[in-house]
Amino acid sequence: MAKSIEFHFELYENSFVNDPVWSVQASSAFPAVSIGDRFEHRALSNVAWSSPPSKGQEFRVKDVDHIFWEVDTHIGHKLMVLIDLTELG
C-alpha cells in the first residue's frame, strides 16, 4: 500500500537557526522556490516580521533546504525557505 505524503512549508527570516516566522501544511506539493527569487510578504499580514522591507527594499530568497522523512503512516517533505532583506536595484 502506498503511503500518503505530507507537505510542509516553513519561512525563515535571517537564519534557519531561529523559529520560522510562518509555516503551513498542505496535501499537495508547493511550487519550486529558488535562491534569488523575490518573496512577496504583504499577503502574510499575520506574520510579525523582525524587520519588514522599507522603501527601496524587498525580501529575496537567500537559501532553500529540503527535509524528507518516512514513518509508518506517511512520508513527509518539508520545504524550508530563508529570506533576507535586499536593496531594490
Backbone torsions as a table, in degrees:
resi	resn	phi	psi	omega
1	MET	NA	133.2	-179.6
2	ALA	-73.5	142.3	178.3
3	LYS	-86.1	149.8	174.1
4	SER	-76.8	162.1	179.3
5	ILE	-118.6	132.0	172.9
6	GLU	-101.5	134.9	179.0
7	PHE	-113.4	130.6	-179.5
8	HIS	-125.0	145.1	176.1
9	PHE	-129.0	128.7	176.9
10	GLU	-127.4	133.1	-178.8
11	LEU	-110.8	127.3	-178.2
12	TYR	-118.9	145.7	177.1
13	GLU	-114.7	123.0	175.3
14	ASN	79.1	-35.8	-176.6
15	SER	-163.0	145.0	173.2
16	PHE	-72.2	-14.5	-179.1
17	VAL	-68.7	-34.1	-179.8
18	ASN	-72.8	165.8	172.2
19	ASP	-67.4	150.8	177.3
20	PRO	-64.5	146.8	176.8
21	VAL	-82.3	-19.0	179.4
22	TRP	-157.1	141.1	176.3
23	SER	-148.6	154.0	-178.1
24	VAL	-154.3	154.3	176.2
25	GLN	-120.3	143.9	-178.3
26	ALA	-140.8	165.8	179.3
27	SER	-94.8	-3.4	175.8
28	SER	-133.4	161.5	-174.9
29	ALA	-67.0	151.3	175.5
30	PHE	-85.9	154.3	177.4
31	PRO	-63.0	159.7	178.4
32	ALA	-63.4	142.2	176.3
33	VAL	-126.2	133.4	-177.1
34	SER	-122.1	152.4	174.9
35	ILE	-58.1	133.9	-179.4
36	GLY	97.1	-15.9	177.5
37	ASP	-60.5	143.4	173.1
38	ARG	-75.4	138.5	178.0
39	PHE	-115.7	114.9	178.8
40	GLU	-83.0	115.5	-172.8
41	HIS	-96.0	-17.1	-169.2
42	ARG	-65.1	-24.9	178.8
43	ALA	-72.9	-17.9	178.9
44	LEU	-94.6	66.9	-174.1
45	SER	-68.8	-18.8	-178.3
46	ASN	-88.0	1.2	-179.3
47	VAL	-86.7	134.5	176.5
48	ALA	-91.8	87.4	-178.6
49	TRP	-66.0	137.7	177.9
50	SER	-70.6	-35.1	175.4
51	SER	-153.0	90.2	-179.1
52	PRO	-66.6	154.9	179.6
53	PRO	-60.4	138.5	172.5
54	SER	-103.6	-178.5	-178.1
55	LYS	-54.9	129.8	179.7
56	GLY	87.2	7.7	178.8
57	GLN	-127.3	161.2	174.7
58	GLU	-154.0	163.5	173.6
59	PHE	-88.6	137.0	173.5
60	ARG	-127.6	148.0	177.6
61	VAL	-71.7	123.0	-178.4
62	LYS	-97.0	-34.8	-178.1
63	ASP	-156.3	155.5	179.0
64	VAL	-135.7	132.7	176.6
65	ASP	-127.0	146.1	175.5
66	HIS	-121.7	134.0	175.3
67	ILE	-123.2	133.4	178.2
68	PHE	-123.2	145.6	175.2
69	TRP	-149.2	162.0	177.7
70	GLU	-136.3	130.7	174.0
71	VAL	-126.0	179.2	-176.8
72	ASP	-56.0	-37.7	-171.2
73	THR	-95.0	-22.6	-175.2
74	HIS	-162.7	171.7	170.8
75	ILE	-109.0	141.2	179.3
76	GLY	-117.7	146.3	173.5
77	HIS	-134.7	119.9	177.9
78	LYS	-112.2	124.1	174.9
79	LEU	-100.1	116.2	-178.6
80	MET	-109.5	124.1	-175.7
81	VAL	-120.8	126.6	178.3
82	LEU	-104.8	124.5	178.6
83	ILE	-113.4	157.2	-178.1
84	ASP	-145.3	148.8	177.2
85	LEU	-72.7	136.5	174.5
86	THR	-134.2	158.7	176.0
87	GLU	-81.2	139.8	175.4
88	LEU	-64.5	144.6	178.7
89	GLY	176.3	NA	NA
